[in-house]
């Protein structure tokens, strides 16, 4: 079994920063791509940022220049540094990972962490 657990969400004023963390655990052989998605009330889940095992990154246009995704392969962690937050960043943020385990390869999701940005 593979588990992804997010932390670091909360309530913050516009213009401030938050850092999300995601810890992967279980019978992991290799973590391939990892990423963050978000889902705001009444909207579809959308990609925020992704990072390959080699460290290449890609961002949604709406967060480019404000958010930074990073990972620590040794700790099996992925992070999302969110700066200059806006009310429209309010959403549940989900961590996802393309993980190879002893059971095979698959996509795994965390349970989500709420980020609320007040104006």
N, C-alpha and C positions, 0 to 999 in steps of 0.2 A: 504494500500500500504506500501511496505517496500523499503527503499532506502539504498544503501551502497555507500559511497563516499570516495575515496582514496585521500591522499595527501602525499607530502614529496618527490616525485620523482625529478629528475634533472640530471645534468651533473656533474660527479665527476671523479677525477683521480684514477687510479688503486692504490689499497692499502688503500684508504680512506674509510669512512663510510657514510651511509645514514640510516635514520629511516623513514619507511613508516607508515602511520596511516590510519585507516579505521573507519569511523563513521557510525553506523547503526541508522536509524530513521524510524518512521512510527508507525503503529498500531501493535507493537511488544508485544507478550506475553512472549516469551522466545527465547533466542538465544542458539542454541545447538552447534554443531561444527562450527568453523570458520577456514578460511585458506587463504593462498596466492598461487596463480598460476602465471606463467609468460609465455609470448610468444615472442620469438625472431623472427626477419624477416625470412620468409621462413621455419619456424619450427612449430611444433604442440605445443599447449598449454601444459605446464607441471606443475605438482605439485611442489611447493617449500616447504611449511610447513603447518601443520594443528595443531589445538589445540582443545581439547574437552572442554565442559562446566566445567569440573572438573580440567582442566589445564594440562591434558596429551598432550604431543607433539610428532610429528613425522616429520622428515625432509628428503628431497631428499639427496642422498649421496653427490651430488655435492656442497651442501651448509652446510652440517653437520660440526659443529665446527666453522662456520663463521657467520651464521645467527641465530637469536633467535626470536621466535614468542612468543608473550604474549598477554594478554587480560585484560580488565577492565570491568567486567560484569555490574557494577553500571553505568558506562558511556557508555556502549554499544560500546566499542571500541576494535579493535584488532590492534596490532603493529607488525612490522617486523624490527628488528634491523639488519642491514647488515654491517658487518665488513670485512676488507681485501678484498674489492671488486676487481673483475677481469673483464677484457674486455668481457669475455664470460657470465657475468651476465647481460649484456645489453639486455633489453627486456621491453615490457610493462607488468607491474605487476598488477594483478587483485586480489581484495579481494572477498571472497565468504563466505556466511553464510547459515547455515541450520536453518531457522527461523520459529518459530511458531507464527502466527499472528491471529487476529480475523477472518481472512478469511480461515485459515487452515495452513498447514505446507508446506514449499517449499524451494528450493535452490535459492538464490539471488546472483547477481553479481554486482560489481561496474563497472564503465566505464573504469577503468584502469589508471595507471599513468606511464609515461615513465621514465625509469632509463637508463642512458647512462654512461658507464665507459670507459674512454679514457686510452690508454696505455702510 
